[in-house]
Amino acid sequence: MSIRTPQTRTADATASTGRLNRWFGSIVEAAMSPHPVDRYLELIDPMLTWRDLRAQIVRVEHPTPHTVRLQLRPTRQWKGHRAGQFVQLSVVIDGVRHSRCFSPANAAGRDGDIELTIAAHDDGFVSRHLAATARAGDVVGLSQAQGEFTLPESDPRSVVFISGGSGVTPVLSMLRTLLSDDYDGPITFVHYAPTPREAAYRAALASLAAVNPNLDLRCYYTRVDDDHFSEAHLDGVADLVDADVFVCGPGALMDAVSDFHEAAGLHRPLHTEAFTLAAPIAVDPDEPITGELAFLASGATTTNDGRPILDQAESAGLTPESGCRMGICFSCTATKLSGCTRNVLTGELDTEADKQIQLCINAPVGDVDIDI
């Protein structure tokens, strides 16, 4: 015979309340179709959401001439991140929503604010926009954290972090997480920046090294001393042969560290995360229709037949949010994670990844992954 304790009854009541809330929300959303509840709530307060995850910018800093640091306060839907993961931040620019991936630099966890430090590159459309216009009080779109570039489940014997430029953010999150968990193994942190002035976390890293005797900080400046990665930069690292090595940064740095790791015969696998985009693919719009359309959120796939993504999604049995046929434009947007699409109205090709697109006017060209 089971005994129902007060804790059990409380848990049952909580579960029942959760089911009631979800049931009520489903009825409200159905009544407000074709738009979900959040489209109406945002008219009252952009941070008042039922399902959407958003964040409010509570602080903006410019630690270097070419970076912007955002402190974000997420809505209740935020599930936290593991150190090293990334989020998709989305903003509206000239009426079009754009999404980009950035790695939180704060320690892992669910509670508290999110810290993003973003390098505004010359060809960075969204990053330059954020650097120039982001203000405290702005509300941005946010995704849950993703990515496999994370710390191992059990504490490593020794850790080496190697980063270049904006690649510092995921490994800094790992470092802060280890230190907050009182990790006492040897940590070596090697960072490369063009100049000391352009090292966005120079002061923060120095402060951590000053109070953590197990942290060996080594900073090199490529434009000042022409200091690029070399084996000598890891001289004297404790337990290097058994160290977990994490590297994130430009391609040249990644390649150099990978070559060293293989040549040195280090026992542990190399953990990598690239912070450079692949070159755009060349597509001939006159080629025969080929490829597969993958709807990653639902797990469905279909052979590309050339029609707009909305039509193909519905033919595959999916029901993406849409008010297009009722004259409500821009309600059928979703994130294209990879691949090339063609605007059926203009013929324009788009190979940009992690970008919000309209499903009703964009058709896949070859293989396309879409977050539906």
Steps between C-alpha positions, in 0.01 A plus 500: 500500500641839403498784749419846363714746688442879512792537257331259259170687520682829440676355195167369366339839548789672320477258208123549482541877497758469221262289290217748561721792394609322180135408424384857557786637289412266213138622503607865506746447215237324291256786556758755391609312188675559261731682743618340825439666834846658502419716197232671709687505830795680343269793423467545877859420598765335276628309803156356579499166318316169514736286289763723336839534665621859497747712692528862601831679470575638847853626438711593198878544510769542236811332647699562179449725197360207302294305753174542687416320824134434573356395834170324424219419741303209349132423544385211718533248213882508519636156594860607549812395314791266534836672486614523137156489338354775281166677466330656202429869553253661260433866424283685250693721258302703246195282555685169450588265785859375501650237729862434591674258733701623799650318798425619855814589692350465847521184708252223421164505668134584468469791741632848440579707194670395178823671392577527129805677362468551125772600256374747237681383188496705180278241330292427810158644418335413831808550719557850360134582556519389863823688562350821362141488627457263798364682803390397848130422491503349149337158468654234275403150397691213653527125452575234755868408522637252249831340410730212593811705577474448876696387802516124564256352750777425751774742597806468275842439649642811335348764271647715223285772344621662177303783341537766236300821469129457569560126546579588860135501609416125513829404664468787748161359594671164558771662709252694713293185548796294619611771740148549638491123563831521694693295244856476634680331210752687284346739244693667220324777308670614178339793321591676175390850403636754249600748774444535877239769428301255289495222762144537627555289814858593581414659837250229597749222427775679693267536799417130496868405475585726794270313740526145364850353540410198283433729198795566269406789267701557180401782263661560161451788256525424131546856372734618774749212521385286205423236762298222338447159653809285539598200708708728719185673623411181687841445658476394861125420493423259783385152390479615137506144363181420693339844471163573345577765238224736388558737208273759342596771255600573141574217259877551502512466878279193494717332237825580683372361831360190329834432331684542832253278685551218250878536483538515878301180546276640772281234656173690538288604198518856371181703557441761228253771405550710186406868505527548125229450240540268208533663160161553330406218265463567129158408367371492144125575512455334159618161624235224545313500831679272746565457869315431821304738720551415868263636766730459797266599784242236398742239366326483162670502159374522145652492154522853366242552223580865433192654663522760781594355837155571649330286235749218539469511880122472482525215250726322750222521759640796695303807603745790531357828626365695205245767420620552144180385331301739721710797397711508818857527378820409685317252724662192340862569584738230623874463538689353207789320666693412184471475124397725213155642431360699208249782540227399254395865453842649427713198408758605760711218646589490869764268648523668842462261794304558822270753336128567531322459167141510376386148421235604248736674257822300538567172324793268578785461254664168578518384863346736759461464878214704649402532867138382479 
